[in-house]
Amino acid sequence: MSQSPPLNLSPVVSAEIRRTTCYMCACRCGINVHLRDGRVSYIEGNRDHPVNRGVLCAKGASGIMQVTAPSRL
């Protein structure tokens, strides 16, 4: 029986991470924006931020659609 290659549980999603603040609601949670080739590839909560401690709501997680949605003007 052949062995399958090990599973990569932490794939690289970006080349650069920018720490900023989410403006999708009034909470102003801290977020990490992952960039690949200068474009947003992923948004996650910033664990070091005192407001949200890494938790990100659905509005914040969908913030990527502000820059990648095909229906954007």
Buried (B, 14 or more C-beta within 10 A) or exposed (E): EEEEEEEEEEEEEBEEEEEEEBBBEEBEBBBBBBBEEEEBBBBBBBEEBEEBEBEBBEEBBEBBEEEEEEEEE
